[in-house]
Amino acid sequence: MAVWQYQLNIIPKKAILDKYGKIPNELFIDYESWEKYWANVSFNNGIPEPEFEDAKTTKWWTDVRIDIEKVIDHIDQLVKRGDWDDDENSGFVGWKGDSKQEEDNDAHIAYDKETNIISEFQFRVDLRNKENATKFLNGMLNLCEQNDLMVLNTNGILFEPKPELIFEDLKKSNAVTFLTNPIKFLDKIDKKQDKLKPKNSSFWSKIKALLE
């Protein structure tokens, strides 16, 4: 994900209510287990399923169906199909905007063609151009509202698909920090790297020095 992008995962509200009996403010993301997973995973036989449960591994869509063709048609009006878009039998549809025009908005939906069960549904907004970002974001949030869906940010915070809520979260995102105050952003990354490798001068330290 580019540093100027803001990502949201899409989850059906019904599945959250079925699991918790209410809508929590935040869903647990097991960052430690994910770090171990990516450090040790082997892709020789495809992408293995993680052996732990969190907001990213939960099968949210098992008992929920939406009209996938209508969803695809809706997103087609917002952003063009990506070059990686597979054939019609794949059960995967991806969209990708033009980064050179500061509209690097993208989305993808993966699903089983036989059962129509969705395995992953997410989108990312390019924040470099306010007009492009607002149009795409509002379009995706409208899609979510029409289908009784919620959105989850990369920190595990849940939101109703309301622009005013998302715009508030945007202000606190790494993407906005990078675009408005790159030194502050790199300081944040540098501190994170120092915790992992305190004895080494991090890559981000060197980049930050070039900007100062």
C-alpha positions, 0 to 999 in steps of 0.5 A: 500500500502506498503511503498516500493511501487510506485503506478500509476493509468491508464487513457485513454488519449482520456478521458482527452482530451475530458474533458479538451481539452488538457492534463493538467500537474496535475489533482485535487484530493480532499484530504479533501473530501476523508478524510471526506468520509473515516471517515464517510463511512459505508460498510453495503451495499457495498462501496458507491459512493463518492458524489464529483468529482475529478480525482479518482471519474471521470468515465474516461473509459465510452466512451473508450474501449480497448481489455481487454483480451489482457491487461490481457494476457500482465500483465500475462507475468509480474506478477502472478495472486493474491490469491484474483482473483475472478471467471471468471464472476466477472469482476475483475482481480488482480495480486500480486508478491512475497513480500518475493522475493522483487517483490511485484509488483501488479495490478488490473483491474475492469470492467463491463463484459457486457459493458467492461467499466473499472471502475478502472485500476492501478498498484504498483511497488515494488522498493526494487529490481531494476531489478524486478522493472524495468522489471515490470514498463517498461512492464506496461508502454509499455502496456499503450503506446500501448493503448494510455493511461496515468498514474497518480501518487498519487499526481495527476500528469499526465505522458505520459507512458515514463520510463524517466519521471516516473524514475524522479518522482520515485526519489521524491516518498515516497517509494524511500525516505523510502528506501534510507533515512527512518529517513527523511521519518518518519520525513515527516510522523511525521510532517503530523501527528503533524498537525492532532494531535499536542498534541499527540506523534505520532506513527511515532515519536516512530518508528523514535526513534528506528531507530536513 
